[in-house]
């Protein structure tokens, strides 16, 4: 999740919030991925149930509108992969989410292995407590959708 979160960081996970409300776009979630069910990954929610996701011109499109992501540099180029190649649209199934790492060049995420079902989400990343220089609240990203 570079440049926002680093491998050496330890964090607390809020395991209650998603019992009362649905995950939102921009939430940083901890979950068991389909490719490594005994591990936990941390990624950001990009697509919500029922939305159409497309990768085109180096960015994500949600229901035909370009997703502007304020938490990564504008120079970041998002490429498609095995599950979601460039210029192919997929619909996020009910009770599922499309997740992406902030470090798009080196992220194993939904572009490779598909959707994450809600029951595999352990919780919402909440607070970084180690190392001391990184201590703080985990912030959800803010997004804007721009017409094509």
C-alpha positions as CSV (number, residue, x, y, z in Angstrom):
1,X,0.0,0.0,0.0
2,X,2.9,2.3,-0.6
3,X,3.2,5.3,-0.5
4,X,0.6,5.6,2.2
5,X,1.2,2.5,4.3
6,X,4.4,0.5,4.7
7,X,5.3,-3.2,5.3
8,X,6.9,-2.6,8.6
9,X,3.8,-0.9,10.1
10,X,1.5,-2.5,12.7
11,X,-2.1,-1.4,12.9
12,X,-5.3,-2.0,14.8
13,X,-8.3,-3.2,12.9
14,X,-11.9,-2.1,13.7
15,X,-13.8,-5.3,13.6
16,X,-17.2,-3.8,14.6
17,X,-18.1,-1.1,12.1
18,X,-19.0,-3.5,9.3
19,X,-21.5,-5.2,11.5
20,X,-23.6,-2.0,11.5
21,X,-22.8,-0.4,8.1
22,X,-21.6,-1.4,4.7
23,X,-18.0,-0.8,3.6
24,X,-17.5,2.4,1.5
25,X,-15.3,3.4,-1.4
26,X,-12.0,4.6,-0.1
27,X,-12.1,2.5,3.1
28,X,-8.8,0.7,3.8
29,X,-9.8,-2.9,4.7
30,X,-8.1,-6.0,6.1
31,X,-9.3,-9.2,4.5
32,X,-8.5,-12.8,3.6
33,X,-7.8,-12.8,-0.1
34,X,-9.0,-15.7,-2.4
35,X,-5.4,-16.4,-3.4
36,X,-4.1,-16.8,0.2
37,X,-7.0,-17.6,2.6
38,X,-4.6,-18.1,5.5
39,X,-3.2,-14.6,5.2
40,X,-4.5,-11.1,5.6
41,X,-4.1,-8.3,3.0
42,X,-4.7,-4.6,3.3
43,X,-6.2,-2.8,0.3
44,X,-8.5,0.1,-0.5
45,X,-12.1,-0.4,-1.7
46,X,-12.5,0.9,-5.2
47,X,-15.8,-0.7,-6.4
48,X,-19.0,-1.4,-4.5
49,X,-21.7,-4.0,-5.1
50,X,-23.6,-3.4,-8.4
51,X,-21.0,-1.0,-9.8
52,X,-19.4,-1.4,-13.2
53,X,-15.5,-1.2,-13.0
54,X,-13.3,-0.5,-16.0
55,X,-9.6,0.3,-16.3
56,X,-8.9,2.7,-19.2
57,X,-6.2,5.2,-20.0
58,X,-4.3,4.4,-16.8
59,X,-7.2,4.9,-14.4
60,X,-10.3,3.4,-12.9
61,X,-13.8,4.1,-14.2
62,X,-16.9,3.5,-12.1
63,X,-20.2,3.3,-14.0
64,X,-18.6,5.2,-16.9
65,X,-17.1,8.0,-14.8
66,X,-13.3,8.4,-14.2
67,X,-12.3,8.0,-10.6
68,X,-10.1,10.7,-9.3
69,X,-8.0,9.4,-6.3
70,X,-6.5,12.1,-4.0
71,X,-4.3,9.8,-2.0
72,X,-2.0,8.7,-4.8
73,X,0.2,10.8,-7.1
74,X,-1.4,11.8,-10.4
75,X,1.5,10.2,-12.2
76,X,0.4,6.7,-11.0
77,X,-0.7,4.6,-14.0
78,X,-3.2,1.8,-13.3
79,X,-2.8,-1.2,-15.6
80,X,-5.2,-4.0,-16.0
81,X,-4.2,-7.6,-15.3
82,X,-5.5,-11.2,-15.5
83,X,-9.0,-10.7,-13.9
84,X,-9.5,-7.2,-15.1
85,X,-7.6,-6.4,-18.3
86,X,-7.5,-2.9,-19.7
87,X,-10.8,-1.9,-21.5
88,X,-12.8,-4.8,-20.1
89,X,-15.8,-3.9,-17.9
90,X,-16.9,-6.1,-15.0
91,X,-19.8,-5.7,-12.6
92,X,-19.1,-6.1,-8.9
93,X,-21.4,-8.9,-7.6
94,X,-23.8,-8.4,-4.7
95,X,-22.0,-8.7,-1.3
96,X,-18.6,-8.2,-3.0
97,X,-16.0,-5.5,-3.4
98,X,-13.3,-4.6,-5.8
99,X,-10.1,-3.7,-3.9
100,X,-6.8,-2.1,-5.1
101,X,-3.5,-1.4,-3.5
102,X,-2.1,2.1,-3.6
103,X,1.1,0.9,-5.0
104,X,-0.4,-0.1,-8.4
105,X,2.9,-1.4,-9.9
106,X,3.4,-4.0,-7.2
107,X,0.0,-4.8,-5.8
108,X,-1.7,-8.2,-5.7
109,X,-5.3,-7.1,-5.8
110,X,-8.7,-7.5,-7.5
111,X,-7.1,-6.8,-10.9
112,X,-5.4,-10.1,-10.6
113,X,-7.7,-12.4,-8.6
114,X,-11.1,-10.9,-8.6
115,X,-13.6,-9.7,-5.9
116,X,-13.5,-9.9,-2.1
117,X,-16.8,-11.0,-0.5
118,X,-17.9,-9.2,2.6
119,X,-17.6,-12.3,4.7
120,X,-13.8,-12.3,4.0
121,X,-13.3,-8.8,5.3
122,X,-11.8,-8.9,8.8
123,X,-12.3,-5.2,9.4
124,X,-11.5,-1.6,8.7
125,X,-7.9,-0.5,9.1
126,X,-8.2,2.0,12.0
127,X,-4.9,3.0,13.8
128,X,-1.2,2.6,13.1
129,X,0.7,2.0,16.3
130,X,4.2,1.0,15.1
131,X,6.7,2.4,14.3
132,X,6.3,5.5,16.5
133,X,7.0,7.9,13.6
134,X,3.9,6.4,11.8
135,X,1.5,6.5,14.7
136,X,-1.9,7.8,13.6
137,X,-5.5,7.2,12.4
138,X,-5.8,5.4,9.0
139,X,-7.7,7.8,6.7
140,X,-10.1,6.7,4.0
141,X,-9.4,8.2,0.6
142,X,-11.6,10.8,-1.0
143,X,-12.8,10.3,-4.5
144,X,-14.5,12.3,-7.2
145,X,-16.2,10.8,-10.2
146,X,-15.7,12.8,-13.4
147,X,-17.8,12.4,-16.6
148,X,-16.1,10.9,-19.6
